């Protein structure tokens, strides 16, 4: 009886304390965030830019979640691709330039070609990467090349770009052929053991990831590649643990010890540990010519900002893994799916490969690859329809002007590549159709403006590994086409999905046979 009375006595006190706590948090939210965000919103509205009305704390996240759950579209291989239906819905209402918010993050959606051109030609460091990438995706990206700005970014770029210049990539073709030969042998072994009539149903995704991870591991770690390769599955698990667009910007969420955060923190720690163990084992007496060594040397000179030497090494290595492993693997997987769905292009590309190589595909080099014009068109079309990195992001470090558009400091910009790359106004009525022929006269002849084709990003922050990725894909398809024929399996479910990359939700099943 006494205990019950005490509980009733203290209940109003606890309730009052809870109200005071939430009031204090709301006050901080207003002082530290809303006062600054309201300036951005007012400036954008003055320019006649509108968008979906946001809620106070979650922005447009509830509406985005609702449209994702209600998306009725069943994607077709040759058809429109709306993996984030809210962009299509809002574009129909507000046009190709509008504002929206994810949690507390204010953003401009840009599918306006004139503004894309302005961003592409913008060389000032006043247009950088959004702060939320470091805050919300910190476990994944840290403070590496993909997220830093200003002098720190410039030093990181100068550190990692030279080992990826074209003259260096030309020397890597043998490595790519070696890696593709490993994949060929694994498929031949599966076919010989299980193929009825010489045909076997294979989910190709993991096989292709093994191909790209082998290459990336040797480029980054050199003779230590057998240690570094352990990182790749952990990076992929971390990517999945981080979450999707609809978890961005929710106040204080990234600090809470929820299961997703705990898993992300643990994986990030494991990855950092492996990288630093390899880095610290290196001594001045051994000469290393790999990307890790370039990053180690970069950590000892130049502008590091707030990064320690260990952070510079760990974060930039992790950024290189993510760029050199999954995006080219996904491009290769989507390319196999499209060639399997379009046998006329598969046959045409194969004929070219066999003719140019004269049956000696194992002797591939850069000069031979440069003669494969059909294969180049195929790769360009794959990257147009299914770019692995489908979102180009920027943030104004200061108030900047892009043509007639004034972008306030701190405002984020999103360019959704699937909208730009599949816009019928730019690419014609067959914009959703696989048609490599459109690239017969290069990018400038494929659409109304070459600025509408940005599979490797745009402007000063274009991907430093784009030459590597294209040559890697050329080698991959040349070798596979020379050894196998493949068609779409009846078990394949076409369901592209976007987490942080554009992936096949259920993998890609192909019926594969040896030639």
DRENKERO-388188 format. One line per 3 residues: number of its first residue (from 1); for each residue x, y, z of C-alpha. Coordinates in steps of 0.02 Angstrom, whole numbers, always signed. Layout:
! residues N
NUM> X,Y,Z ~ ...
! end
This chain:
! residues 515
1> +0,+0,+0 ~ +141,+120,+46 ~ +238,+75,-114
4> +86,+109,-222 ~ +63,+278,-138 ~ +246,+323,-169
7> +230,+278,-353 ~ +80,+392,-372 ~ +171,+529,-278
10> +325,+527,-392 ~ +231,+501,-557 ~ +199,+688,-587
13> +383,+725,-548 ~ +444,+597,-675 ~ +320,+659,-803
16> +374,+838,-775 ~ +557,+791,-792 ~ +519,+701,-956
19> +428,+854,-1024 ~ +575,+966,-974 ~ +698,+848,-1060
22> +602,+846,-1223 ~ +579,+1034,-1214 ~ +767,+1056,-1192
25> +804,+940,-1339 ~ +678,+1032,-1447 ~ +758,+1197,-1397
28> +930,+1132,-1449 ~ +856,+1068,-1611 ~ +784,+1240,-1647
31> +939,+1340,-1598 ~ +1069,+1225,-1679 ~ +975,+1176,-1834
34> +807,+1255,-1878 ~ +862,+1437,-1869 ~ +998,+1400,-1997
37> +888,+1289,-2106 ~ +750,+1419,-2116 ~ +871,+1538,-2204
40> +904,+1408,-2339 ~ +719,+1373,-2362 ~ +675,+1558,-2379
43> +811,+1589,-2509 ~ +756,+1439,-2612 ~ +573,+1490,-2603
46> +615,+1666,-2661 ~ +679,+1589,-2823 ~ +511,+1506,-2855
49> +572,+1332,-2811 ~ +442,+1227,-2721 ~ +427,+1047,-2669
52> +331,+925,-2559 ~ +289,+1001,-2388 ~ +399,+921,-2253
55> +359,+876,-2074 ~ +460,+964,-1939 ~ +574,+823,-1878
58> +568,+691,-2015 ~ +554,+800,-2169 ~ +480,+701,-2314
61> +537,+532,-2248 ~ +359,+472,-2202 ~ +296,+510,-2377
64> +449,+427,-2454 ~ +423,+270,-2350 ~ +238,+265,-2396
67> +272,+279,-2583 ~ +407,+145,-2573 ~ +287,+24,-2489
70> +147,+63,-2613 ~ +252,+63,-2772 ~ +148,-41,-2894
73> +277,-45,-3034 ~ +343,-213,-3089 ~ +506,-174,-3176
76> +542,-244,-3350 ~ +714,-267,-3424 ~ +669,-151,-3568
79> +557,-30,-3477 ~ +556,+115,-3356 ~ +652,+93,-3194
82> +580,+179,-3041 ~ +671,+110,-2891 ~ +636,+270,-2792
85> +458,+312,-2847 ~ +448,+475,-2750 ~ +569,+561,-2869
88> +459,+520,-3018 ~ +302,+572,-2923 ~ +375,+739,-2866
91> +449,+775,-3037 ~ +277,+758,-3114 ~ +212,+888,-2990
94> +357,+1009,-2963 ~ +465,+987,-3118 ~ +650,+942,-3135
97> +706,+1059,-2997 ~ +626,+1052,-2825 ~ +667,+1052,-2640
100> +633,+914,-2514 ~ +700,+856,-2346 ~ +761,+691,-2274
103> +747,+711,-2087 ~ +835,+875,-2048 ~ +933,+881,-2212
106> +873,+1009,-2339 ~ +904,+957,-2520 ~ +881,+1015,-2698
109> +835,+881,-2824 ~ +914,+925,-2991 ~ +871,+843,-3156
112> +884,+1008,-3247 ~ +1019,+989,-3380 ~ +1072,+1171,-3375
115> +1112,+1159,-3189 ~ +1199,+990,-3213 ~ +1309,+1077,-3342
118> +1349,+1214,-3217 ~ +1399,+1087,-3084 ~ +1503,+991,-3210
121> +1604,+1146,-3253 ~ +1615,+1210,-3073 ~ +1798,+1201,-3019
124> +1793,+1297,-2855 ~ +1811,+1202,-2693 ~ +1657,+1295,-2632
127> +1551,+1152,-2699 ~ +1594,+994,-2603 ~ +1520,+837,-2528
130> +1377,+846,-2401 ~ +1414,+844,-2216 ~ +1285,+706,-2188
133> +1398,+583,-2281 ~ +1529,+604,-2144 ~ +1399,+607,-2006
136> +1271,+478,-2061 ~ +1389,+366,-2162 ~ +1543,+389,-2054
139> +1565,+204,-2015 ~ +1568,+168,-2202 ~ +1662,+316,-2276
142> +1753,+395,-2128 ~ +1843,+552,-2187 ~ +1912,+482,-2348
145> +1916,+549,-2525 ~ +1731,+522,-2559 ~ +1671,+638,-2421
148> +1803,+767,-2377 ~ +1814,+944,-2446 ~ +1935,+1087,-2475
151> +2122,+1068,-2456 ~ +2105,+899,-2369 ~ +2009,+827,-2516
154> +2132,+903,-2640 ~ +2278,+817,-2551 ~ +2185,+651,-2547
157> +2146,+666,-2732 ~ +2329,+700,-2774 ~ +2376,+548,-2670
160> +2261,+416,-2743 ~ +2237,+475,-2924 ~ +2414,+452,-2997
163> +2419,+262,-2970 ~ +2255,+255,-3069 ~ +2309,+359,-3220
166> +2286,+275,-3389 ~ +2470,+233,-3416 ~ +2464,+137,-3250
169> +2299,+52,-3295 ~ +2375,-12,-3458 ~ +2499,-110,-3353
172> +2357,-194,-3257 ~ +2278,-285,-3404 ~ +2375,-445,-3367
175> +2308,-442,-3189 ~ +2130,-425,-3256 ~ +2154,-569,-3377
178> +2224,-675,-3235 ~ +2073,-637,-3127 ~ +1950,-674,-3268
181> +2038,-840,-3300 ~ +2002,-891,-3120 ~ +1818,-853,-3148
184> +1816,-950,-3312 ~ +1890,-1104,-3228 ~ +1762,-1097,-3088
187> +1617,-1091,-3213 ~ +1692,-1229,-3319 ~ +1709,-1337,-3165
190> +1527,-1308,-3116 ~ +1467,-1346,-3293 ~ +1571,-1506,-3305
193> +1507,-1567,-3136 ~ +1325,-1516,-3144 ~ +1274,-1464,-3318
196> +1141,-1569,-3402 ~ +1172,-1553,-3587 ~ +1317,-1436,-3549
199> +1205,-1300,-3477 ~ +1198,-1247,-3296 ~ +1098,-1117,-3199
202> +1219,-1002,-3106 ~ +1186,-852,-2994 ~ +1331,-750,-3059
205> +1344,-610,-2930 ~ +1468,-685,-2808 ~ +1577,-753,-2948
208> +1589,-579,-3024 ~ +1626,-500,-2855 ~ +1769,-624,-2834
211> +1837,-563,-3001 ~ +1835,-378,-2951 ~ +1894,-408,-2772
214> +2046,-504,-2836 ~ +2094,-357,-2947 ~ +2057,-223,-2817
217> +2151,-317,-2681 ~ +2309,-332,-2787 ~ +2301,-150,-2842
220> +2278,-86,-2665 ~ +2385,-209,-2566 ~ +2508,-280,-2693
223> +2602,-426,-2615 ~ +2489,-415,-2460 ~ +2332,-445,-2564
226> +2296,-612,-2477 ~ +2273,-515,-2314 ~ +2177,-370,-2389
229> +2051,-479,-2479 ~ +1973,-521,-2311 ~ +1907,-344,-2304
232> +1791,-353,-2453 ~ +1649,-459,-2380 ~ +1657,-351,-2223
235> +1642,-193,-2329 ~ +1490,-265,-2417 ~ +1411,-313,-2250
238> +1445,-137,-2185 ~ +1365,-62,-2339 ~ +1206,-162,-2308
241> +1207,-123,-2121 ~ +1216,+65,-2149 ~ +1042,+70,-2221
244> +950,+166,-2356 ~ +901,+343,-2401 ~ +750,+336,-2288
247> +857,+327,-2131 ~ +951,+488,-2166 ~ +934,+644,-2061
250> +831,+575,-1917 ~ +890,+677,-1767 ~ +1011,+586,-1649
253> +979,+416,-1732 ~ +1161,+388,-1777 ~ +1212,+403,-1593
256> +1091,+273,-1526 ~ +1156,+96,-1490 ~ +1023,+14,-1598
259> +1065,-151,-1682 ~ +1107,-74,-1851 ~ +1226,+53,-1774
262> +1311,-76,-1663 ~ +1339,-189,-1813 ~ +1407,-45,-1917
265> +1526,+12,-1779 ~ +1590,-166,-1755 ~ +1621,-196,-1941
268> +1706,-27,-1961 ~ +1823,-69,-1818 ~ +1865,-239,-1893
271> +1901,-163,-2064 ~ +2010,-26,-1990 ~ +2105,-157,-1890
274> +2148,-262,-2043 ~ +2205,-111,-2143 ~ +2314,-42,-2005
277> +2390,-212,-1968 ~ +2449,-223,-2149 ~ +2508,-42,-2151
280> +2607,-55,-1989 ~ +2697,-213,-2047 ~ +2778,-118,-2188
283> +2953,-54,-2162 ~ +3065,+62,-2260 ~ +3175,-83,-2313
286> +3040,-158,-2425 ~ +2987,-69,-2584 ~ +2800,-72,-2618
289> +2723,-1,-2776 ~ +2539,-20,-2731 ~ +2400,+102,-2688
292> +2416,+71,-2502 ~ +2596,+128,-2506 ~ +2546,+288,-2597
295> +2415,+320,-2462 ~ +2541,+285,-2322 ~ +2661,+411,-2399
298> +2520,+535,-2421 ~ +2480,+522,-2236 ~ +2653,+589,-2194
301> +2644,+750,-2294 ~ +2514,+871,-2357 ~ +2352,+936,-2282
304> +2269,+809,-2166 ~ +2150,+928,-2079 ~ +2078,+843,-1925
307> +2131,+669,-1982 ~ +2267,+573,-1894 ~ +2390,+477,-2003
310> +2300,+314,-1960 ~ +2131,+389,-2006 ~ +2201,+452,-2171
313> +2265,+278,-2213 ~ +2114,+180,-2151 ~ +1978,+292,-2221
316> +2056,+315,-2393 ~ +2091,+128,-2410 ~ +1910,+92,-2367
319> +1851,+220,-2496 ~ +1959,+135,-2627 ~ +1886,-37,-2583
322> +1709,+25,-2605 ~ +1747,+110,-2770 ~ +1857,-27,-2842
325> +1757,-180,-2788 ~ +1568,-164,-2792 ~ +1528,-36,-2929
328> +1626,-126,-3067 ~ +1557,-293,-3007 ~ +1379,-229,-3018
331> +1410,-155,-3190 ~ +1475,-324,-3248 ~ +1325,-416,-3173
334> +1200,-296,-3253 ~ +1295,-311,-3417 ~ +1283,-501,-3415
337> +1096,-486,-3383 ~ +1071,-365,-3528 ~ +1177,-467,-3650
340> +1084,-625,-3598 ~ +920,-534,-3633 ~ +979,-470,-3802
343> +1064,-617,-3891 ~ +1088,-515,-4050 ~ +1206,-398,-3956
346> +1289,-543,-3866 ~ +1326,-625,-4034 ~ +1386,-462,-4111
349> +1504,-424,-3966 ~ +1569,-603,-3964 ~ +1605,-600,-4151
352> +1706,-441,-4129 ~ +1805,-512,-3983 ~ +1848,-673,-4075
355> +1895,-578,-4232 ~ +2005,-449,-4145 ~ +2088,-577,-4030
358> +2109,-706,-4169 ~ +2062,-841,-4042 ~ +2200,-790,-3921
361> +2099,-699,-3787 ~ +2229,-746,-3656 ~ +2350,-629,-3746
364> +2238,-476,-3721 ~ +2327,-310,-3701 ~ +2274,-128,-3704
367> +2302,-108,-3892 ~ +2190,-258,-3931 ~ +2055,-195,-3813
370> +2056,-23,-3896 ~ +2001,-105,-4060 ~ +1840,-174,-3983
373> +1716,-38,-4034 ~ +1558,-141,-4012 ~ +1610,-194,-3837
376> +1642,-12,-3793 ~ +1465,+34,-3849 ~ +1392,-109,-3747
379> +1483,-52,-3589 ~ +1429,+129,-3615 ~ +1249,+74,-3631
382> +1258,-37,-3476 ~ +1326,+108,-3375 ~ +1189,+221,-3441
385> +1046,+106,-3395 ~ +1116,+31,-3234 ~ +1248,+143,-3155
388> +1296,+64,-2989 ~ +1319,+235,-2907 ~ +1154,+316,-2954
391> +1162,+470,-2845 ~ +1282,+617,-2869 ~ +1283,+730,-2716
394> +1351,+902,-2680 ~ +1339,+1033,-2543 ~ +1372,+1220,-2552
397> +1519,+1260,-2438 ~ +1477,+1445,-2463 ~ +1335,+1534,-2550
400> +1364,+1488,-2733 ~ +1284,+1530,-2898 ~ +1249,+1397,-3030
403> +1187,+1493,-3181 ~ +1032,+1583,-3122 ~ +1015,+1471,-2969
406> +1076,+1537,-2801 ~ +1120,+1395,-2682 ~ +1136,+1445,-2499
409> +1279,+1383,-2392 ~ +1244,+1211,-2322 ~ +1112,+1165,-2452
412> +1129,+991,-2523 ~ +1106,+944,-2706 ~ +1053,+774,-2771
415> +1067,+720,-2953 ~ +976,+556,-2982 ~ +1067,+473,-3127
418> +925,+356,-3173 ~ +816,+505,-3215 ~ +953,+595,-3311
421> +1014,+440,-3404 ~ +838,+385,-3453 ~ +759,+553,-3496
424> +668,+535,-3665 ~ +693,+721,-3697 ~ +881,+692,-3697
427> +898,+513,-3760 ~ +747,+490,-3872 ~ +589,+383,-3858
430> +690,+223,-3832 ~ +778,+294,-3677 ~ +729,+142,-3571
433> +784,+16,-3702 ~ +953,-71,-3714 ~ +1023,-4,-3877
436> +1214,+10,-3882 ~ +1201,+72,-4062 ~ +1159,+244,-3994
439> +1343,+261,-3945 ~ +1412,+223,-4118 ~ +1469,+404,-4133
442> +1518,+420,-3950 ~ +1428,+504,-3807 ~ +1404,+666,-3903
445> +1306,+574,-4037 ~ +1205,+471,-3914 ~ +1102,+610,-3836
448> +1067,+796,-3847 ~ +1208,+837,-3727 ~ +1359,+739,-3667
451> +1327,+819,-3497 ~ +1178,+702,-3478 ~ +1294,+552,-3465
454> +1384,+547,-3297 ~ +1406,+365,-3241 ~ +1568,+411,-3151
457> +1507,+573,-3075 ~ +1541,+748,-3134 ~ +1650,+900,-3116
460> +1810,+905,-3016 ~ +1753,+755,-2913 ~ +1733,+633,-3056
463> +1786,+457,-3005 ~ +1977,+441,-3014 ~ +1958,+256,-3055
466> +1849,+273,-3210 ~ +1987,+218,-3331 ~ +2020,+65,-3223
469> +1835,+20,-3217 ~ +1809,+33,-3406 ~ +1963,-71,-3449
472> +1916,-198,-3315 ~ +1743,-216,-3392 ~ +1816,-234,-3566
475> +1930,-375,-3510 ~ +1789,-459,-3414 ~ +1665,-461,-3559
478> +1798,-505,-3688 ~ +1852,-659,-3591 ~ +1677,-716,-3541
481> +1605,-693,-3717 ~ +1749,-792,-3792 ~ +1717,-940,-3676
484> +1529,-948,-3642 ~ +1355,-920,-3711 ~ +1221,-869,-3588
487> +1035,-837,-3580 ~ +917,-776,-3444 ~ +866,-914,-3324
490> +680,-942,-3290 ~ +729,-921,-3107 ~ +785,-741,-3133
493> +676,-609,-3050 ~ +708,-436,-3120 ~ +701,-326,-2965
496> +831,-186,-2962 ~ +842,-111,-2788 ~ +931,+40,-2717
499> +1013,+40,-2547 ~ +1170,+141,-2572 ~ +1206,+58,-2740
502> +1093,-7,-2879 ~ +1090,-196,-2857 ~ +986,-346,-2916
505> +883,-387,-2762 ~ +880,-574,-2794 ~ +1041,-591,-2892
508> +1057,-629,-3078 ~ +1025,-809,-3134 ~ +1095,-858,-3303
511> +1093,-1019,-3403 ~ +1275,-1038,-3453 ~ +1359,-1157,-3575
514> +1535,-1174,-3641 ~ +1570,-1128,-3821
! end
